[in-house]
Amino acid sequence: MKSIPALFIASSLFIASCNNNKPKDSITITSEDGSEKVTVDTKQMQNTAEEMEKIKEELGKLTPYTADELKAIFPAELMGTTATDIEAASAMGASTAEAKYKLNDSTDIKISIIDCAGPGGAGIYSMQYLGMMNIQEEDEDEYTKTIDFNGGKAFENCRKDKNECTLTYFGGGRFLISLEGENVGINTLKDVAKTLKTK
C-alpha cells in the first residue's frame, strides 16, 4: 500500500509550512512518473494543530486500558459471526488490540484499536492522526483520502482492482480505530464503525 509513506510526507510538509512565514494554502506532490499525486491542505492542518495538541496533552494524563478492557470493546457478534483471533498487546507505551470476523471463505473484517492514553499512546495519536489530515492521493491501483466521519476526520483507502478497503478514525475520545475489509466495501465498513461502542 502506498498510502503510509504519503502520510509521513504530509506530516513533514506540515512541519515545514509552520516554519515558513507565508505558507501556501495547499501543496501538491507528483511522483516522478506522474502516476501518483498527493495534495496537502497546509492551512487546514495548521488550524487544527493547536486543538490536536490540547487533545494530546489530555490523552497523556489518562491511564491506558488493560488488555481485557480493550478486548471488551469488540462486539461479541458482527454481521452474524463471532470474533476470532482476538489479540491484545502493549508496544511503545500504548495498548493495542485486534479482532477478526470471518464472514465467509472470502470475506472478513479486521478491527484494530490503539488506546491513545498515556504518554506513549498520545505520541501515536499525534504522529498518526495528524498525518491523516487533508490527504488526497490516487493512482491507477488505489485511492486514499481524508473524509469527515462521526464528527471528526477519518482516513479512507480502497484498492480499485480488488474489493479491499480500510477506514481509520479517532473515536471514544481516546482510541485510534482501523477497520480493514476483504471483499467488503467502504460503506459497509462505515456502517460497522458506527455500531462500535467505544464509550
MDTraj code that builds the backbone (N, CA, C; nanometers):
import mdtraj as md
import numpy as np

residues = "MET LYS SER ILE PRO ALA LEU PHE ILE ALA SER SER LEU PHE ILE ALA SER CYS ASN ASN ASN LYS PRO LYS ASP SER ILE THR ILE THR SER GLU ASP GLY SER GLU LYS VAL THR VAL ASP THR LYS GLN MET GLN ASN THR ALA GLU GLU MET GLU LYS ILE LYS GLU GLU LEU GLY LYS LEU THR PRO TYR THR ALA ASP GLU LEU LYS ALA ILE PHE PRO ALA GLU LEU MET GLY THR THR ALA THR ASP ILE GLU ALA ALA SER ALA MET GLY ALA SER THR ALA GLU ALA LYS TYR LYS LEU ASN ASP SER THR ASP ILE LYS ILE SER ILE ILE ASP CYS ALA GLY PRO GLY GLY ALA GLY ILE TYR SER MET GLN TYR LEU GLY MET MET ASN ILE GLN GLU GLU ASP GLU ASP GLU TYR THR LYS THR ILE ASP PHE ASN GLY GLY LYS ALA PHE GLU ASN CYS ARG LYS ASP LYS ASN GLU CYS THR LEU THR TYR PHE GLY GLY GLY ARG PHE LEU ILE SER LEU GLU GLY GLU ASN VAL GLY ILE ASN THR LEU LYS ASP VAL ALA LYS THR LEU LYS THR LYS".split()
xyz = np.array([
    [0.0838, -0.1192, 0.0000],
    [0.0000, 0.0000, 0.0000],
    [0.0873, 0.1241, 0.0000],
    [0.0608, 0.2178, -0.0845],
    [0.1447, 0.3359, -0.0987],
    [0.1044, 0.4484, -0.0049],
    [-0.0021, 0.4319, 0.0698],
    [-0.0592, 0.5412, 0.1470],
    [0.0245, 0.5775, 0.2685],
    [0.0910, 0.4803, 0.3343],
    [0.1614, 0.5078, 0.4579],
    [0.2766, 0.6056, 0.4373],
    [0.3655, 0.5839, 0.3376],
    [0.4710, 0.6833, 0.3152],
    [0.4147, 0.8212, 0.2893],
    [0.3030, 0.8285, 0.2216],
    [0.2444, 0.9584, 0.1915],
    [0.2054, 1.0324, 0.3180],
    [0.1622, 0.9593, 0.4195],
    [0.1230, 1.0225, 0.5448],
    [0.2424, 1.0906, 0.6105],
    [0.3575, 1.0225, 0.6084],
    [0.4757, 1.0810, 0.6684],
    [0.5273, 1.1996, 0.5868],
    [0.5122, 1.1914, 0.4557],
    [0.5466, 1.3059, 0.3712],
    [0.4604, 1.4254, 0.4077],
    [0.3316, 1.3997, 0.4254],
    [0.2381, 1.5065, 0.4590],
    [0.2727, 1.5696, 0.5916],
    [0.3095, 1.4867, 0.6901],
    [0.3459, 1.5394, 0.8209],
    [0.4687, 1.6286, 0.8102],
    [0.5653, 1.5853, 0.7297],
    [0.6862, 1.6648, 0.7105],
    [0.6547, 1.7974, 0.6440],
    [0.5658, 1.7945, 0.5461],
    [0.5278, 1.9179, 0.4777],
    [0.4596, 2.0138, 0.5730],
    [0.3785, 1.9581, 0.6626],
    [0.3094, 2.0431, 0.7593],
    [0.4090, 2.1136, 0.8490],
    [0.5089, 2.0393, 0.8975],
    [0.6106, 2.0986, 0.9838],
    [0.6863, 2.2064, 0.9084],
    [0.7172, 2.1784, 0.7817],
    [0.7896, 2.2774, 0.7009],
    [0.7070, 2.4029, 0.6818],
    [0.5770, 2.3865, 0.6615],
    [0.4916, 2.5026, 0.6379],
    [0.4823, 2.5900, 0.7614],
    [0.4917, 2.5281, 0.8806],
    [0.4857, 2.6059, 1.0036],
    [0.6094, 2.6918, 1.0201],
    [0.7187, 2.6522, 0.9553],
    [0.8425, 2.7291, 0.9643],
    [0.8531, 2.8358, 0.8563],
    [0.7540, 2.8428, 0.7712],
    [0.7542, 2.9391, 0.6626],
    [0.6659, 3.0569, 0.7020],
    [0.7147, 3.1800, 0.6847],
    [0.6369, 3.2979, 0.7224],
    [0.5093, 3.3111, 0.6414],
    [0.5106, 3.2659, 0.5176],
    [0.3930, 3.2755, 0.4307],
    [0.3634, 3.1398, 0.3682],
    [0.3098, 3.0484, 0.4483],
    [0.2824, 2.9143, 0.3951],
    [0.1729, 2.9165, 0.2901],
    [0.1835, 2.8267, 0.1941],
    [0.0801, 2.8128, 0.0931],
    [-0.0399, 2.7423, 0.1530],
    [-0.1585, 2.7658, 0.0943],
    [-0.2800, 2.7013, 0.1435],
    [-0.2788, 2.5519, 0.1169],
    [-0.2125, 2.5100, 0.0088],
    [-0.2047, 2.3679, -0.0217],
    [-0.0785, 2.3398, -0.1019],
    [-0.0354, 2.2145, -0.0939],
    [0.0819, 2.1695, -0.1674],
    [0.0460, 2.0399, -0.2374],
    [0.0804, 2.0285, -0.3633],
    [0.0561, 1.9060, -0.4382],
    [0.1894, 1.8459, -0.4806],
    [0.2055, 1.7184, -0.4519],
    [0.3279, 1.6469, -0.4886],
    [0.2929, 1.5444, -0.5954],
    [0.3707, 1.5415, -0.7012],
    [0.3507, 1.4457, -0.8092],
    [0.4713, 1.3535, -0.8174],
    [0.4448, 1.2237, -0.8291],
    [0.5541, 1.1287, -0.8400],
    [0.6314, 1.1512, -0.9702],
    [0.7503, 1.0938, -0.9782],
    [0.8367, 1.1154, -1.0943],
    [0.7711, 1.0731, -1.2257],
    [0.6953, 0.9634, -1.2205],
    [0.6318, 0.9170, -1.3440],
    [0.4949, 0.9802, -1.3676],
    [0.4519, 1.0664, -1.2746],
    [0.3255, 1.1367, -1.2907],
    [0.2017, 1.0556, -1.2604],
    [0.2194, 0.9321, -1.2121],
    [0.1038, 0.8439, -1.1884],
    [0.0400, 0.8632, -1.0525],
    [0.1079, 0.9330, -0.9628],
    [0.0571, 0.9469, -0.8265],
    [0.0666, 1.0917, -0.7820],
    [-0.0402, 1.1407, -0.7205],
    [-0.0429, 1.2780, -0.6703],
    [-0.0915, 1.2792, -0.5264],
    [-0.0302, 1.3651, -0.4459],
    [-0.0717, 1.3844, -0.3072],
    [-0.0933, 1.5332, -0.2864],
    [-0.2119, 1.5710, -0.2404],
    [-0.2429, 1.7114, -0.2129],
    [-0.2618, 1.7295, -0.0621],
    [-0.1926, 1.8268, -0.0060],
    [-0.1995, 1.8527, 0.1375],
    [-0.2489, 1.9947, 0.1593],
    [-0.3565, 2.0097, 0.2350],
    [-0.4097, 2.1406, 0.2699],
    [-0.3382, 2.1892, 0.3954],
    [-0.2309, 2.2659, 0.3778],
    [-0.1477, 2.3074, 0.4907],
    [-0.2191, 2.4066, 0.5822],
    [-0.3059, 2.4892, 0.5253],
    [-0.3775, 2.5872, 0.6067],
    [-0.4697, 2.5174, 0.7055],
    [-0.5434, 2.4163, 0.6557],
    [-0.6338, 2.3415, 0.7421],
    [-0.5569, 2.2664, 0.8500],
    [-0.4443, 2.2098, 0.8129],
    [-0.3631, 2.1365, 0.9095],
    [-0.3123, 2.2290, 1.0191],
    [-0.2748, 2.3511, 0.9808],
    [-0.2245, 2.4460, 1.0792],
    [-0.3353, 2.4898, 1.1737],
    [-0.4566, 2.5032, 1.1203],
    [-0.5698, 2.5449, 1.2035],
    [-0.6064, 2.4398, 1.3074],
    [-0.5872, 2.3122, 1.2731],
    [-0.6246, 2.2046, 1.3653],
    [-0.5111, 2.1634, 1.4580],
    [-0.3900, 2.2084, 1.4307],
    [-0.2734, 2.1635, 1.5076],
    [-0.2846, 2.1995, 1.6558],
    [-0.3275, 2.3221, 1.6860],
    [-0.3366, 2.3638, 1.8259],
    [-0.4415, 2.2826, 1.9019],
    [-0.5554, 2.2589, 1.8379],
    [-0.6606, 2.1801, 1.9019],
    [-0.6126, 2.0377, 1.9276],
    [-0.5428, 1.9803, 1.8318],
    [-0.4945, 1.8445, 1.8478],
    [-0.3862, 1.8361, 1.9541],
    [-0.3091, 1.9422, 1.9700],
    [-0.2063, 1.9448, 2.0740],
    [-0.2707, 1.9422, 2.2125],
    [-0.3833, 2.0112, 2.2255],
    [-0.4557, 2.0092, 2.3530],
    [-0.5097, 1.8694, 2.3817],
    [-0.5636, 1.8042, 2.2788],
    [-0.6141, 1.6685, 2.2953],
    [-0.4997, 1.5753, 2.3347],
    [-0.3840, 1.5925, 2.2714],
    [-0.2680, 1.5103, 2.3028],
    [-0.2292, 1.5262, 2.4497],
    [-0.2310, 1.6478, 2.4995],
    [-0.1954, 1.6723, 2.6390],
    [-0.2928, 1.6023, 2.7338],
    [-0.4222, 1.6070, 2.7010],
    [-0.5229, 1.5415, 2.7851],
    [-0.5085, 1.3895, 2.7789],
    [-0.4791, 1.3369, 2.6593],
    [-0.4598, 1.1929, 2.6450],
    [-0.3420, 1.1449, 2.7298],
    [-0.2371, 1.2262, 2.7352],
    [-0.1178, 1.1897, 2.8118],
    [-0.1446, 1.1737, 2.9596],
    [-0.2518, 1.2356, 3.0090],
    [-0.2859, 1.2285, 3.1517],
    [-0.3699, 1.1048, 3.1856],
    [-0.4253, 1.0393, 3.0846],
    [-0.5134, 0.9257, 3.1080],
    [-0.4344, 0.7967, 3.1341],
    [-0.4998, 0.7052, 3.2051],
    [-0.4398, 0.5741, 3.2302],
    [-0.4791, 0.4783, 3.1179],
    [-0.3814, 0.4131, 3.0545],
    [-0.4136, 0.3204, 2.9443],
    [-0.5036, 0.2058, 2.9902],
    [-0.5865, 0.1570, 2.8986],
    [-0.6723, 0.0425, 2.9259],
    [-0.5874, -0.0836, 2.9446],
    [-0.6393, -0.1756, 3.0232],
    [-0.5772, -0.3072, 3.0313],
    [-0.6152, -0.3861, 2.9062],
    [-0.5496, -0.5000, 2.8875],
    [-0.5802, -0.5835, 2.7711],
    [-0.7261, -0.6274, 2.7719],
    [-0.7766, -0.6667, 2.8891],
    [-0.9158, -0.7125, 2.8979],
    [-1.0143, -0.5988, 2.8699],
    [-0.9832, -0.4789, 2.9162],
    [-1.0714, -0.3638, 2.8913],
    [-1.0758, -0.3310, 2.7427],
    [-0.9623, -0.3427, 2.6773],
    [-0.9562, -0.3118, 2.5350],
    [-1.0297, -0.4185, 2.4537],
    [-1.0145, -0.5436, 2.4922],
    [-1.0831, -0.6529, 2.4220],
    [-1.2352, -0.6396, 2.4330],
    [-1.2816, -0.5830, 2.5445],
    [-1.4258, -0.5720, 2.5680],
    [-1.4937, -0.4772, 2.4700],
    [-1.4163, -0.3941, 2.4005],
    [-1.4738, -0.3002, 2.3034],
    [-1.5249, -0.3740, 2.1800],
    [-1.4616, -0.4840, 2.1442],
    [-1.5020, -0.5564, 2.0243],
    [-1.6421, -0.6154, 2.0424],
    [-1.7271, -0.6027, 1.9414],
    [-1.8610, -0.6629, 1.9521],
    [-1.8519, -0.8149, 1.9578],
    [-1.9376, -0.8761, 2.0397],
    [-1.9383, -1.0224, 2.0501],
    [-1.9771, -1.0852, 1.9180],
    [-2.0622, -1.0165, 1.8433],
    [-2.1059, -1.0663, 1.7134],
    [-2.1090, -0.9518, 1.6137],
    [-2.0658, -0.9795, 1.4917],
    [-2.0629, -0.8776, 1.3872],
    [-2.1124, -0.9382, 1.2574],
    [-2.2211, -0.8834, 1.2050],
    [-2.2787, -0.9299, 1.0791],
    [-2.3014, -1.0811, 1.0794],
    [-2.3483, -1.1306, 1.1950],
    [-2.3849, -1.2713, 1.2054],
    [-2.2738, -1.3677, 1.2389],
    [-2.1537, -1.3168, 1.2678],
    [-2.0426, -1.4055, 1.3018],
    [-1.9705, -1.3555, 1.4266],
    [-1.9079, -1.4459, 1.4999],
    [-1.8356, -1.4092, 1.6207],
    [-1.6894, -1.3807, 1.5881],
    [-1.6229, -1.3117, 1.6798],
    [-1.4838, -1.2729, 1.6582],
    [-1.3905, -1.3925, 1.6720],
    [-1.2861, -1.3915, 1.5923],
    [-1.1808, -1.4927, 1.6021],
    [-1.0469, -1.4204, 1.6132],
    [-0.9479, -1.4926, 1.6619],
    [-0.8115, -1.4366, 1.6679],
    [-0.8061, -1.3029, 1.7408],
    [-0.8682, -1.2919, 1.8570],
    [-0.8605, -1.1684, 1.9357],
    [-0.7260, -1.1641, 2.0074],
    [-0.6533, -1.0547, 1.9874],
    [-0.5223, -1.0393, 2.0494],
    [-0.5087, -0.8999, 2.1083],
    [-0.4317, -0.8892, 2.2149],
    [-0.4033, -0.7602, 2.2767],
    [-0.2573, -0.7581, 2.3191],
    [-0.1961, -0.6415, 2.3121],
    [-0.0549, -0.6298, 2.3469],
    [-0.0242, -0.4862, 2.3868],
    [0.0960, -0.4649, 2.4346],
    [0.1433, -0.3303, 2.4681],
    [0.2742, -0.3077, 2.3958],
    [0.2812, -0.1979, 2.3209],
    [0.4020, -0.1658, 2.2458],
    [0.4208, -0.0153, 2.2421],
    [0.5440, 0.0282, 2.2565],
    [0.5780, 0.1715, 2.2531],
    [0.4947, 0.2497, 2.3555],
    [0.4635, 0.1852, 2.4688],
    [0.3905, 0.2525, 2.5745],
    [0.2425, 0.2664, 2.5481],
    [0.1893, 0.1951, 2.4468],
    [0.0474, 0.2042, 2.4128],
    [-0.0138, 0.0648, 2.4077],
    [-0.1399, 0.0552, 2.4508],
    [-0.2116, -0.0718, 2.4462],
    [-0.2819, -0.0855, 2.3116],
    [-0.2713, -0.2028, 2.2520],
    [-0.3335, -0.2278, 2.1225],
    [-0.4083, -0.3609, 2.1264],
    [-0.5088, -0.3736, 2.0406],
    [-0.5840, -0.4984, 2.0304],
    [-0.6423, -0.5099, 1.8908],
    [-0.6654, -0.6326, 1.8472],
    [-0.7291, -0.6536, 1.7176],
    [-0.8118, -0.7811, 1.7204],
    [-0.9165, -0.7816, 1.6386],
    [-1.0047, -0.8973, 1.6275],
    [-1.0448, -0.9129, 1.4815],
    [-1.0621, -1.0374, 1.4412],
    [-1.1001, -1.0657, 1.3033],
    [-1.2350, -1.1366, 1.3014],
    [-1.3202, -1.0918, 1.2089],
    [-1.4525, -1.1515, 1.1913],
    [-1.4591, -1.2098, 1.0506],
    [-1.4619, -1.3402, 1.0426],
    [-1.4648, -1.4076, 0.9124],
    [-1.6102, -1.4302, 0.8729],
    [-1.6566, -1.3568, 0.7724],
    [-1.7965, -1.3633, 0.7312],
    [-1.8245, -1.4848, 0.6434],
    [-1.7272, -1.5196, 0.5586],
    [-1.7337, -1.6434, 0.4791],
    [-1.5926, -1.6731, 0.4300],
    [-1.5789, -1.7679, 0.3398],
    [-1.4454, -1.8109, 0.2965],
    [-1.3636, -1.7001, 0.2310],
    [-1.4288, -1.5999, 0.1747],
    [-1.3554, -1.4955, 0.1022],
    [-1.3790, -1.3549, 0.1571],
    [-1.4533, -1.3445, 0.2662],
    [-1.4904, -1.2130, 0.3188],
    [-1.4625, -1.2047, 0.4681],
    [-1.3909, -1.1000, 0.5088],
    [-1.3687, -1.0798, 0.6521],
    [-1.3436, -0.9328, 0.6824],
    [-1.3594, -0.8990, 0.8090],
    [-1.3327, -0.7641, 0.8585],
    [-1.2393, -0.7755, 0.9781],
    [-1.1309, -0.6994, 0.9768],
    [-1.0399, -0.6940, 1.0908],
    [-1.0508, -0.5569, 1.1558],
    [-1.0683, -0.5553, 1.2865],
    [-1.0768, -0.4308, 1.3613],
    [-0.9538, -0.4192, 1.4507],
    [-0.8823, -0.3087, 1.4392],
    [-0.7644, -0.2817, 1.5221],
    [-0.7893, -0.1567, 1.6053],
    [-0.7506, -0.1615, 1.7318],
    [-0.7729, -0.0484, 1.8221],
    [-0.6424, -0.0147, 1.8935],
    [-0.6052, 0.1115, 1.8928],
    [-0.4920, 0.1621, 1.9706],
    [-0.5476, 0.2554, 2.0762],
    [-0.5172, 0.2279, 2.2037],
    [-0.5568, 0.3186, 2.3111],
    [-0.4526, 0.4300, 2.3172],
    [-0.4941, 0.5510, 2.2870],
    [-0.4007, 0.6638, 2.2796],
    [-0.3793, 0.7311, 2.4156],
    [-0.4171, 0.6628, 2.5234],
    [-0.3961, 0.7174, 2.6577],
    [-0.2507, 0.7008, 2.7004],
    [-0.2083, 0.7868, 2.7933],
    [-0.0710, 0.7814, 2.8413],
    [0.0245, 0.8467, 2.7439],
    [0.1466, 0.8739, 2.7875],
    [0.2442, 0.9422, 2.7003],
    [0.2709, 0.8692, 2.5697],
    [0.2843, 0.7359, 2.5746],
    [0.3114, 0.6602, 2.4532],
    [0.1957, 0.6657, 2.3560],
    [0.0745, 0.6445, 2.4058],
    [-0.0435, 0.6490, 2.3206],
    [-0.0680, 0.7868, 2.2639],
    [-0.0441, 0.8896, 2.3449],
    [-0.0627, 1.0268, 2.2982],
    [0.0337, 1.0595, 2.1853],
    [0.1541, 1.0042, 2.1925],
    [0.2512, 1.0251, 2.0853],
    [0.2059, 0.9608, 1.9554],
    [0.1468, 0.8410, 1.9653],
    [0.0948, 0.7736, 1.8463],
    [-0.0203, 0.8531, 1.7863],
    [-0.1079, 0.9062, 1.8730],
    [-0.2197, 0.9899, 1.8262],
    [-0.1673, 1.1078, 1.7466],
    [-0.0681, 1.1753, 1.8010],
    [-0.0135, 1.2944, 1.7348],
    [0.0510, 1.2591, 1.6016],
    [0.1279, 1.1526, 1.5992],
    [0.2020, 1.1172, 1.4780],
    [0.1098, 1.0621, 1.3695],
    [0.0221, 0.9685, 1.4054],
    [-0.0588, 0.9016, 1.3040],
    [-0.1840, 0.9796, 1.2667],
    [-0.2554, 1.0333, 1.3645],
    [-0.3810, 1.1010, 1.3322],
    [-0.3560, 1.2345, 1.2636],
    [-0.2555, 1.3077, 1.3081],
    [-0.2219, 1.4340, 1.2417],
    [-0.1804, 1.4089, 1.0980],
    [-0.1115, 1.2979, 1.0749],
    [-0.0665, 1.2647, 0.9401],
    [-0.1793, 1.2377, 0.8428],
    [-0.3004, 1.2108, 0.8953],
    [-0.4135, 1.1811, 0.8083],
    [-0.4869, 1.3063, 0.7610],
    [-0.4545, 1.4204, 0.8194],
    [-0.5326, 1.5393, 0.7902],
    [-0.5190, 1.5853, 0.6461],
    [-0.6328, 1.5907, 0.5773],
    [-0.6421, 1.6504, 0.4446],
    [-0.5451, 1.5920, 0.3422],
    [-0.5463, 1.4605, 0.3329],
    [-0.4637, 1.3905, 0.2347],
    [-0.5513, 1.3447, 0.1180],
    [-0.5047, 1.3669, -0.0025],
    [-0.5723, 1.3177, -0.1226],
    [-0.4661, 1.2523, -0.2096],
    [-0.4818, 1.1233, -0.2354],
    [-0.3833, 1.0504, -0.3139],
    [-0.4551, 0.9500, -0.4020],
    [-0.4156, 0.9412, -0.5279],
    [-0.4808, 0.8469, -0.6180],
    [-0.3863, 0.8073, -0.7303],
    [-0.3873, 0.6782, -0.7624],
    [-0.3172, 0.6299, -0.8803],
    [-0.4055, 0.5245, -0.9461],
    [-0.3515, 0.4503, -1.0407],
    [-0.4339, 0.3561, -1.1161],
    [-0.4760, 0.2347, -1.0322],
    [-0.4082, 0.2122, -0.9196],
    [-0.4366, 0.0938, -0.8388],
    [-0.5268, 0.1195, -0.7185],
    [-0.5144, 0.2378, -0.6577],
    [-0.5881, 0.2638, -0.5349],
    [-0.6046, 0.4139, -0.5116],
    [-0.6889, 0.4473, -0.4140],
    [-0.7028, 0.5873, -0.3758],
    [-0.7006, 0.5978, -0.2242],
    [-0.6598, 0.7146, -0.1762],
    [-0.6556, 0.7448, -0.0340],
    [-0.7084, 0.8863, -0.0160],
    [-0.7957, 0.9065, 0.0813],
    [-0.8441, 1.0419, 0.1050],
    [-0.8891, 1.0588, 0.2494],
    [-0.8883, 1.1844, 0.2941],
    [-0.9389, 1.2201, 0.4261],
    [-1.0851, 1.2586, 0.4117],
    [-1.1694, 1.2063, 0.5006],
    [-1.3130, 1.2341, 0.4945],
    [-1.3624, 1.2806, 0.6309],
    [-1.4803, 1.3409, 0.6317],
    [-1.5479, 1.3727, 0.7565],
    [-1.6256, 1.2495, 0.8011],
    [-1.6070, 1.2114, 0.9280],
    [-1.6733, 1.0896, 0.9762],
    [-1.6950, 1.0980, 1.1273],
    [-1.8186, 1.0747, 1.1703],
    [-1.8525, 1.0718, 1.3133],
    [-1.8062, 1.1970, 1.3880],
    [-1.8198, 1.3120, 1.3253],
    [-1.7833, 1.4368, 1.3915],
    [-1.6353, 1.4687, 1.3891],
    [-1.5567, 1.3908, 1.3166],
    [-1.4134, 1.4167, 1.3084],
    [-1.3615, 1.3806, 1.1706],
    [-1.2320, 1.3602, 1.1619],
    [-1.1686, 1.3229, 1.0360],
    [-1.1381, 1.1737, 1.0350],
    [-1.1485, 1.1149, 0.9183],
    [-1.1160, 0.9738, 0.9015],
    [-1.0330, 0.9574, 0.7756],
    [-0.9621, 0.8465, 0.7701],
    [-0.8723, 0.8140, 0.6598],
    [-0.9310, 0.6952, 0.5845],
    [-0.9586, 0.7127, 0.4559],
    [-1.0224, 0.6097, 0.3735],
    [-0.9277, 0.5669, 0.2616],
    [-0.9078, 0.4360, 0.2494],
    [-0.8225, 0.3829, 0.1431],
    [-0.8910, 0.2633, 0.0791],
    [-0.8961, 0.2580, -0.0537],
    [-0.9548, 0.1444, -0.1248],
    [-0.8719, 0.1113, -0.2483],
    [-0.8594, -0.0179, -0.2750],
    [-0.7974, -0.0634, -0.3988],
    [-0.9032, -0.0678, -0.5076],
    [-0.8639, -0.0293, -0.6278],
    [-0.9586, -0.0256, -0.7389],
    [-0.9756, -0.1623, -0.8049],
    [-0.8713, -0.2429, -0.7996],
    [-0.8770, -0.3725, -0.8661],
    [-0.9304, -0.4829, -0.7766],
    [-0.9462, -0.4543, -0.6461],
    [-0.9979, -0.5514, -0.5507],
    [-1.0961, -0.4814, -0.4581],
    [-1.1858, -0.5577, -0.4014],
    [-1.2811, -0.5007, -0.3063],
    [-1.2204, -0.5037, -0.1668],
    [-1.1125, -0.4262, -0.1502],
    [-1.0421, -0.4184, -0.0230],
    [-1.0320, -0.2722, 0.0194],
    [-1.0829, -0.2414, 0.1382],
    [-1.0833, -0.1035, 0.1865],
    [-1.0396, -0.0976, 0.3323],
    [-0.9925, 0.0207, 0.3725],
    [-0.9546, 0.0460, 0.5114],
    [-1.0130, 0.1794, 0.5550],
    [-1.0674, 0.1826, 0.6752],
    [-1.1191, 0.3051, 0.7349],
    [-1.0526, 0.3229, 0.8704],
    [-0.9883, 0.4380, 0.8924],
    [-0.9209, 0.4664, 1.0187],
    [-0.9723, 0.5980, 1.0740],
    [-1.0067, 0.5992, 1.2026],
    [-1.0613, 0.7209, 1.2634],
    [-1.0322, 0.7233, 1.4130],
    [-1.0541, 0.8392, 1.4751],
    [-1.0351, 0.8573, 1.6191],
    [-1.1723, 0.8552, 1.6837],
    [-1.1916, 0.7687, 1.7840],
    [-1.3234, 0.7550, 1.8450],
    [-1.3155, 0.7366, 1.9947],
    [-1.4288, 0.7604, 2.0609],
    [-1.4360, 0.7407, 2.2048],
    [-1.3487, 0.8347, 2.2850],
    [-1.2988, 0.9399, 2.2208],
    [-1.2155, 1.0364, 2.2923],
    [-1.0756, 0.9892, 2.3234],
    [-1.0403, 0.8635, 2.2777],
    [-0.9065, 0.8129, 2.3127],
    [-0.8548, 0.7017, 2.2210],
    [-0.9361, 0.6499, 2.1310],
    [-0.8967, 0.5338, 2.0525],
    [-0.8724, 0.5672, 1.9055],
    [-0.7636, 0.5138, 1.8508],
    [-0.7393, 0.5174, 1.7069],
    [-0.7843, 0.3822, 1.6540],
    [-0.8900, 0.3830, 1.5738],
    [-0.9566, 0.2601, 1.5311],
    [-0.9426, 0.2420, 1.3804],
    [-0.9085, 0.1203, 1.3403],
    [-0.8928, 0.0904, 1.1988],
    [-0.9737, -0.0339, 1.1640],
    [-1.0531, -0.0246, 1.0581],
    [-1.1291, -0.1382, 1.0074],
    [-1.0777, -0.1724, 0.8681],
    [-1.0384, -0.2975, 0.8497],
    [-0.9902, -0.3438, 0.7201],
    [-1.0861, -0.4496, 0.6675],
    [-1.1336, -0.4315, 0.5447],
    [-1.2280, -0.5261, 0.4879],
    [-1.1747, -0.5957, 0.3646],
    [-1.1878, -0.7259, 0.3615],
    [-1.1550, -0.8029, 0.2418],
    [-1.2853, -0.8450, 0.1773],
    [-1.3071, -0.7997, 0.0535],
    [-1.4352, -0.8159, -0.0156],
    [-1.5485, -0.7497, 0.0624],
    [-1.5139, -0.6377, 0.1255],
    [-1.6109, -0.5560, 0.1992],
    [-1.5907, -0.4113, 0.1552],
    [-1.6959, -0.3453, 0.1092],
    [-1.6857, -0.2080, 0.0608],
    [-1.6732, -0.1068, 0.1724],
    [-1.6334, 0.0138, 0.1362],
    [-1.6091, 0.1193, 0.2353],
    [-1.7371, 0.1589, 0.3079],
    [-1.8515, 0.1577, 0.2403],
    [-1.9762, 0.1952, 0.3064],
    [-2.0147, 0.0963, 0.4158],
    [-1.9870, -0.0314, 0.3923],
    [-2.0130, -0.1322, 0.4955],
    [-1.9215, -0.1103, 0.6153],
    [-1.7951, -0.0773, 0.5906],
    [-1.7030, -0.0501, 0.7000],
    [-1.7494, 0.0695, 0.7818],
    [-1.8010, 0.1720, 0.7153],
    [-1.8520, 0.2883, 0.7875],
    [-1.9719, 0.2514, 0.8737],
    [-2.0590, 0.1684, 0.8197],
    [-2.1759, 0.1243, 0.8973],
    [-2.1335, 0.0451, 1.0200],
    [-2.0342, -0.0420, 1.0030],
    [-1.9840, -0.1210, 1.1160],
    [-1.9203, -0.0300, 1.2198],
    [-1.8412, 0.0661, 1.1750],
    [-1.7725, 0.1570, 1.2668],
    [-1.8728, 0.2325, 1.3545],
    [-1.9843, 0.2702, 1.2981],
    [-2.0854, 0.3453, 1.3734],
    [-2.1514, 0.2617, 1.4825],
    [-2.1403, 0.1283, 1.4722],
    [-2.2008, 0.0409, 1.5737],
    [-2.1054, 0.0104, 1.6891],
    [-1.9766, 0.0420, 1.6732],
    [-1.8797, 0.0108, 1.7786],
    [-1.9041, 0.1002, 1.8999],
    [-1.9091, 0.0410, 2.0168],
    [-1.9304, 0.1150, 2.1417],
    [-1.7966, 0.1397, 2.2078],
    [-1.7492, 0.2633, 2.1936],
    [-1.6156, 0.2955, 2.2458],
    [-1.6201, 0.3849, 2.3693],
    [-1.7408, 0.4077, 2.4226],
    [-1.7510, 0.4926, 2.5425],
    [-1.8155, 0.4145, 2.6548],
])
top = md.Topology()
chain = top.add_chain()
for i, resn in enumerate(residues, 1):
    res = top.add_residue(resn, chain, resSeq=i)
    for name in ("N", "CA", "C"):
        top.add_atom(name, md.element.get_by_symbol(name[0]), res)
traj = md.Trajectory(xyz[None], top)
